[in-house]
Amino acid sequence: MCQAQNWDWDTEEKLVTDLAAWKDRFSEVHEYVTSLDGEKIAAVVGTDDDAVTPCVNGELWENTFEKAWSLKFGPDGRLVCLAMNDDEWTAVLDDEPWDETFEYIWNLKFSPDGKNVAASFRTPEGYGIVRNGEPWEQKFVQIRSCEISRDGLHTATNVQMEPLAEGDILGFLKGVWSLAVDGQSWDERFLNVWDLAFSDDSASVAAEVRPNATQQTIAVDGRPWEPFSKAVWQPIFRPGTKDVVAPALTAQGWMLLVNGKPLWNRSFTQIWHQTFSPTATRVAAVACPSFGRWTVVVDGDLWKSTFGHVVLQPVFSPDGRRIAAVVKDEESWTVAVDGVPWSEEFEMIWDPVFSPDGELVAAKAERGGQYALVVNNKVSRQSYQALWEPIFSPDGTKLLIRAVENGTYVRRVVPVAELIR
């Protein structure tokens, strides 16, 4: 949940820290991460006593650790990592470790506002999820994922309910997997439970499940859709409702279903990565209309352009009018907007970002080992050693650029007019 209206949009340039000096100062420097507002850059670094700790804008945390990983800035600006001392793991938020420790911890997740933090954990008693330092009381034989609700108050994961001996096929076929919310499992058991999603009000959860050896379906709060399908992909809830939308392989081919019924009267060779517009009035997905060709389908209508390698998840403009997606054809990457690919091509390009009015599309791109900013198919003259995804100002007239130039991390606020002229 980006609070960009509170950021500094007036200062044109800030030379935040000399990263080249970090490499001379520390025995090791891991991957850099930046805060959304661009004011901070951090990395896990090695200290003189063979320990590690995060370094933020050149300043070390007071706590040091034997190991640390999954360093991330949350949406609220807090810096979080998973760290170990004396073979015990925990999460550390802005240099403050949780009191509770674990044999291992992973799958670090934030609520959209960043105020709630969750992760998967393992203890001698079993597996579970910890939220804000409070672990589930109920432990399970095994878990795979970690999801946190939109309000940040609930967590869920797929759980193995009973142990299985190696090679116990009959036991597996009886179904030992379920889904647990806040430590309470569904009554229903399945052969497998995969990707899950919370409803906006956090009251319902949907997931991919396998009820038997040959069929799959979607289960909502433990109740499977019928009839079953040959295969399904990850479900999502229509924003603000309890309607669940998921791709499924039916007798007619791959179709997008809503509450188990076809959303559109057409099928595809493949369809997935469905996403709703911010107003929830439109839905788009990545579709394969014929073998080996990919495109975007919007409200049942296909883009005219198709691509031979891949199309990534569509991105709606804030008003829902326009759609962009990263595409790859032959060996080059670019962005297609409303079905029209940019003429500029790259070795790699990242998810597109719309301006608030939907008229501009910006993206981070890589070409020749350097990074550049692309706005409406125009490549910035400036190249960078490293670059993070751009962010538009609330009024859409400026772009926040977080980059590394000549070994220095730089925060710049640039008028959009200068980039597209």
Secondary structure, 3 states (H helix, E strand, C coil): CCCHHHCCCCCCEEEEEEHHHHHHHCCCECCCEECCCCCCEEEEEECCCCCEEEEECCEECCCCECEEEEEEECCCCCEEEEEEECCEEEEEECCEECCCCECEEEEEEECCCCCCEEEEEEECCEEEEEECCEECCCCECEECCCEECCCCCCEEEEEECCCCCCCCHHHHHHCCEEEEECCEECCCCECEEEEEEECCCCCCEEEEEECCCCCEEEEECCEECCCCECEECCCEECCCCCCEEEEEEECCEEEEEECCEECCCCCECEEEEEEECCCCCCEEEEEEEECCEEEEEECCEECCCCECCEECCCEECCCCCCEEEEEEECCEEEEEECCEECCCCECEECCCEECCCCCCEEEEEEECCEEEEEECCEECCCCECEECCCEECCCCCEEEEEEEECCEEEEEEEEHHHHHC
